Amino acid sequence: SDWFLNALNSEYDAILVLAHMDVRDELQAVILEAIRGSDGGSSLLMGTMPVQFISGHTHYRGYQQLDEYSTSIEAGRYLDTVGFTSLPTHSSILHALEKPFPTNQTPNSLLQHVFVNASRSALQTFCQKNTTTFDTPAGLNLSATIAQTMNDLHLYNVVGCAPRTYHRESPLTAPDSLLGLYLHEILPRMFIHGNASKVVVLGTGLLRYALFEGNVTMTDVSSISSFNETLYLLEEQVMGSEVVEMLGGGPINVATRSNTDYTGSLPEYVVSTAACGTNRGREASACVEPEKSYDVYT
């Protein structure tokens, strides 16, 4: 397209591509090839231009080197990660190519990245600061404003108590599984109420943060579930076999190899029924019976 070629018809230190796609999406290679070929394939122009893709959408930590002068980085999800990437300017690459690289350095070694946990202690270490020097006046003022606003909105109000810490990444059958708690304890008690015809189908991105042992505040609730997760009736009288087919035809509530990069030990979609609540999902066949009909909610 003309707009694409016109955008590249100038001198740059480097090119940054904001790509809302998986870090390994094949479309990145298509974009990179178009950039590399925009000047007719001159190796000393776009052929050696550093190109950095900032990826996203699939919400995990990922990094991929696309060619000798290009990488793609995806920095986690929900601000659990600060992704830092470093690349040389085009003139630096051209200068380096004029002389042999040291034995411990290649063009690839000029491309660096690191994932930093988005916690105060990790950022303190990364910035080479301590508890005294890390805070700035502007940061302290912002923190005070946030705290006051949360207090005004009653977000510090205690609404319950967690007997243990529950983790969002733990397998469904693990005692500390937050999603397992939601599927096999909360939904059966608060929504299903023993109705064997109800099936709730949810994506595992539903819950976004851990539930920590001790008092549970409104802040904890909003951190775990940030949106209005209203359940809607999708379809009535759906055969269980069709529900299984809709979920991919494999075992229910079991992670598959194809999605573990994105969801870890969790499946992409999960179901909750009255039967699931009785055995914490250890037997998939007990959750949805092929010959029964269900009302499907999501």
Buried (B, 14 or more C-beta within 10 A) or exposed (E): EEEEEEEBEEEBEBBEBEBEBBBBBEEBBEBBEBBBEBBEEEEEBBBBBBBBBBBBEBBBBBBBEBBBBBBBBBBBBEEBBBBEBEBBBBEBBBEBEEEEEEEEEEBEEBBEBEBBBBEEEBBBBEEEEEEEEBEEEEEEEEEEEEEEEBEEEEBEEEEEEBEEEBBBBBBBBBEBBBBBBBBBEEBBEEEBEEEEBBBBBBEBBBBBBBBBEEEBBBBBBBBBBEEEEEEEEBBEEBBBBBBBEBBBEEBBBBBEEEBEEBBBBBBBBBBBBBBBBBEBBEBBEBBBBEEBBBBBBB
